[in-house]
Amino acid sequence: MDVKPKRKTVTENGDTGEDLVLATLIGNGDDVGPLVRYAFEMRRPEALLLQLKHVVKKKEVEIEDLCKTHYEEFILAVDELRGVLVDAEELKGELSSDNFRLQEVGSALLIKLEELLESYAIKKNVTEAIKMSKSCVQVLDLCVKCNNHISEGQFYPALKTVDLIERTYLQNVPVKALRTVIERKIPVIKSHIEKKVCSQFNEWLVHIRSSAKVIGQTAIGHTASVRQRDVEMLECQRKAEEQNLSELEEFSYTLDVEELDEDSVLKIDLTPLYRAYHIHTCLGIPEQFRDYYYKNRMLQLNSDLQISSAQPFVESYQTFLAQIAGFFIVEDRVLRTAGSLLSAEQVETMWETALSKMTSVLEEQFSNMDSTTHLLLVKDYVTLLGSTLRQYGYEVGPLLEALDSSRDKYHKLLLEECREQIVNALAHDTYEQMVMRKDTDYENNVLLFNIQTSDVVPAFPYITPFSSMVPDACHIVRSFIKGSVDYLSYGMHANLYDVVKTYLDNLLIDVLNEVLLNTIQSGSIGVSQAMQIAANISVLERACGFFLRNAAQLSGIPIRSVERTQASLTAKVVLKTSRDAAYLTLLNLVNNKLDEFLALTENIKWTSEDVSEHANDYMNEVIIYLDTVLSTAQQILPLDALYKVVSGALEHISNSIMAAFLSDNVKRFSLNAIMGINNDLKALESFVEDRFHSIGLSELYKEGSFRGCLIEARQLVNLLSSSQPENFMNPVIREKNYNALDYKKVATICEKFKDAPDGIFGSLANRNAKQSARKKSMDMLKKRLKDFS
């Protein structure tokens, strides 16, 4: 057994503490860098080098000791290593033999492997070629499909195909040449599609412009139908209201509001527009198309707003307005259904342009029109246009204001037409009472205008108190009211009735009344004509109530509200004034005729010796004439008017008798002449008093009579025939019996009175005590009158 020698620790002389530290650091495997750095910093590297050499020597000694200690083990290891080398040589020989055999076997396999790898490479290339071919075929198929869509006009599918090629396939096309061709053709295809779509859109622009008139006419016609149904329904309500029918409440709730079904009524095809806008959106240029659409539609609108000078406006206004209506109905549809193609601001701009032009055209054309029919036709169509476009949200107020600005001209023309008609009616009037031979005549000329004097239908033939001028004028006024309402309806006026009433007053005052006054004051009418005109005016006054109710009815105002407020026309007061003027003219004409008879007073024998028991011839003529006047007036004039005319005539007779006494032609008169005048007055008083009662004036004027109209002449005759004429100066007696006489007139007349005949011996033969007393009293009166003067 081998005993291992113990390791000895030799400490040689010269070992220092630093050597031990260094040896310890190296032995522990620590870093000696700081120690080296320190030695160089202290500039003592030699010492460190000696220490390192000493450590090396020391380690060599340790290694030597270690080898001596493990010598036997080392020998054994070397022996084993030699054995391993022998085995390795044997294994190397075997490996060489095996490798040779493997090389012999593997050469054939390597050839097969190379062939296999080459096959795999070919397969890979073929696979890639097939894949590339498929990719190219797919792209080419899409290109063919795109071409087919384009040739068939299916531009949206063509664009979708192009977009699919561009986004999905183009970057993956393996053939650069093919990819280059496709990339170059895509913009060409898009440009081609854009041009084609623009061409189709342009065709649509032409088509929609030509269709706009039909669209506008259809929409306006529908509005007119709805308006007509509303008018008929309101008419039913009015009739029910007037007849107090129980169905009134039902009528109040049966107004149907029918909305315009655009799809079924208006044939508006916007498909080409939608397609064009969508395709431009797909092309990425929607803004370009929006501008293109707006500019072209503005050009079309400006063209539509031009008025042709080759055709009168009254013949072309419907086409002009219907075209504009159709244009904006289409624009409203585009605004609502085409997305962002058209903005509300653009539509508003177009509408303001059209509104300004239409307003200016209407104002100019209205200023040139001189026919109410033309004005009304245009106005009606314009209001229908306004009602139609208001349904689509367009503001039509300025358009209606343009109509309203022409209302004065319309009514001026209407008044002139009515003036001409009324003048013609008066010119053709016979001034004779109308004869109604059947009930239809009575209904159309009397009941229609509510101018009957009784609710009881008279027996036929019936003689009216008015002439044919009255129903003719009523028909004219009625047509004026309808014309006025027709023009003012559906306009800017909230209170239509008040405006119509104002124009109605203008007609009655400035036209009808003026024409009547001109006729009355013309001086070309006679008594019968003046009497008939006065009677006609009285009837026309009554007709004013009908005119008001008719205006209220056509204006949609309940008649009961007009009756409840007791509204009246100013014209009624004016007509009453004209009636008074007619009475005055009638009276003047009667008085003029009476003057012809009263002129015969010149034939009176003012100094006659005989007393006539009968009235003078002139008075007989007066009575006959008054009887004729009264007989006619009784049939047509109201009793109050009759009383005024007869009273005026009698006052005129009284004044004429007074004037005869005061005339310079009468130098003197006798008591016998007074007695003759007294007989004249008695005959006249008897006649008029009898007629006063027979006519029925006694019931109307219970405390009056016609005698009072002759009071001045009667009191004068009574005074001159009195036995005590000086009593005239007695205030009490004068107030009681002679209050109508004037001092100066009495004084003048009394100076002419000679209470004796003109015979040579008359004063001697006929004088008696009574005459002497009367003469003395008359002389006293004359003296006192002179003193009073």
Salt bridges, closest charged atoms under 4 A:
ASP15 OD1 - HIS54 NE2 2.23
GLU62 OE1 - LYS59 NZ 3.54
GLU64 OE2 - LYS68 NZ 3.46
GLU73 OE2 - LYS4 NZ 3.32
GLU73 OE1 - HIS70 ND1 3.15
ASP98 OD1 - ARG101 NH2 2.10
ASP163 OD2 - ARG167 NE 2.62
GLU166 OE1 - LYS190 NZ 3.28
GLU235 OE2 - ARG238 NH2 2.17
GLU241 OE1 - ARG560 NH1 2.73
GLU242 OE2 - ARG238 NH1 2.52
GLU258 OE2 - HIS222 NE2 3.51
GLU258 OE1 - ARG229 NH2 2.76
GLU262 OE1 - ARG333 NE 2.81
GLU262 OE2 - ARG336 NH2 3.10
ASP263 OD1 - ARG333 NH2 3.96
GLU287 OE1 - ARG290 NH2 2.53
ASP304 OD1 - ARG209 NE 2.98
GLU331 OE2 - ARG297 NE 2.67
ASP332 OD2 - ARG336 NE 2.76
ASP380 OD1 - LYS379 NZ 3.55
ASP404 OD1 - ARG407 NE 3.74
ASP404 OD1 - HIS493 NE2 2.41
ASP486 OD2 - LYS482 NZ 2.92
GLU514 OE2 - ARG419 NH1 3.31
GLU541 OE2 - ARG579 NH1 3.16
ASP595 OD1 - HIS652 NE2 2.43
GLU596 OE1 - LYS593 NZ 3.20
ASP627 OD1 - ARG691 NH1 2.33
GLU685 OE1 - ARG707 NH1 3.19
GLU685 OE2 - ARG714 NE 3.14
GLU689 OE2 - HIS693 NE2 3.50
GLU689 OE1 - ARG707 NE 3.80
GLU712 OE2 - LYS745 NZ 3.48
GLU751 OE2 - LYS786 NZ 3.80
ASP755 OD2 - ARG774 NH1 3.37
ASP758 OD1 - ARG668 NH2 3.33
ASP779 OD2 - LYS775 NZ 3.18
ASP787 OD2 - LYS783 NZ 3.87
